[in-house]
Amino acid sequence: MDNKYLLLTPGPLTTSSTVKKAMEFDYCTWDDDYKKITQSIRQSLLALADVNPSKYTAVPIQGSGTYGVESVISSVIPDSGTLLIAMNGAYGKRIGQMADVYGINHIDLVVDEQSPVLLSDVKSTIENHPEITHFAMIHCETTTGILNPIEDIVPWVHEKGIVTIVDAMSSFGGIPIDVSGINIDFLISSTNKCIQGVPGFAFVIAKKSILETTAGIARTLSLDLYDQYNEMEKNNGKWRFTSPTHVVHAFAQALEELKLEGGLQRRYKRYQSNQKQLASGMEHLGFKLLIDEKWQSPIITSFIYPTDDFDFQEFYNELKEAGFVIYPGKISQVPTFRIGNIGEVYRDDIARLLKAIEQIQNREKAL
């Protein structure tokens, strides 16, 4: 069955018919053939990250992307550790909530949601807090669509002997990230973002030398990152607990389709092209972008309400009727809405969206 609308969101997103088709068969979670697929996914993720498999591993974790982030936060920071969290949106703040739940010592570097996290801010915080042992930040903060400069920040933090954690939920597989070159120790993403699978599991790309020091630290059973890794290493890709088998097969198909598209660089260019076309077209229609172009990601874009009496829900409903689903805003200071352009979305789709918005505007003018 064809989609009734195109998802213009940062995930879940519109998937290909062949990714959907991969879920039509029922699979056994303990079967050797299935375990081989899990192992192939792990290897493909390391290849996509362009890291040395002898130094890094890929560990899938059941659940949404937040489960993957929580797995890392709850599994790798000892009771004696202190976590610095860079926050310029809802997802940085969510890491702070996780730390609170587990009683993890943390220092919050809070930056305005419309601004990037900068190295100067991180430097001054770390220099004032020598007790910091771990550092976490968001790459693409989908609260606004801002792209934080991890390539500037993470290497400096690593040089200080601090373990680095990057939430690359909305960027991995769609934006080039030099994981080993900038010394990311733990990178987290999920199936239903730029790799264009369906929701169901997250994954962590982890530096083995760091991960293997974390045995026994985990504060939960299900989210024990080291234990999941250890089980998969010992038993050739066996998940500890029931895995989302259909999602795994869909993800394997999505990884193949990423290769067929021409790899990460080609997908990155498509996303960039989509975003630029969207931003230019929306500006032409009178909408202003929230984030400065220098920091704007190619994943999702925030637009400021065009008038004080703009009715987002009505706008949303009309677009849905026209075949498009967008996102409400997520910041408190400025009324915004967001439009994503990842997934099975191409130039013709963006052109159709812009035409639909123009038609909505023309109807309003005629009233």
Buried (B, 14 or more C-beta within 10 A) or exposed (E): EEEEEBBBBBBBBBBBEEBBEBBEEEBEBEEEEBBEBBBBBBEBBBBBBBBEEEEBBBBBBBBBBBBBBBBBBBBBBEEEBBBBBBBBBBBBBBBBEBBEEBEBBBBBBBBEBBBBBBBEBBBEBBEEEEEBBBBBBBBBBBBBBBBBBBBBBBBBBBEBEBBBBBBBBBBBBBBEBBBBEBBBBBBBBBBBBBBBBBBBBBBBBBBBEBBEEBEEBBBBEBBBBBBBBBBBBEEEBBBBEEBBBBBBBBBBBBBBBBEEEEEBEEBBEBBBBBBBBBBEBBEEBEBEBBBEEEBBBBBBBBBBBBEEEEEBEEBBEBBEEBBBBBBEBBBEEBBBBBBBBBBBBEEEBBEBBBEBBEEBBEEEEEE
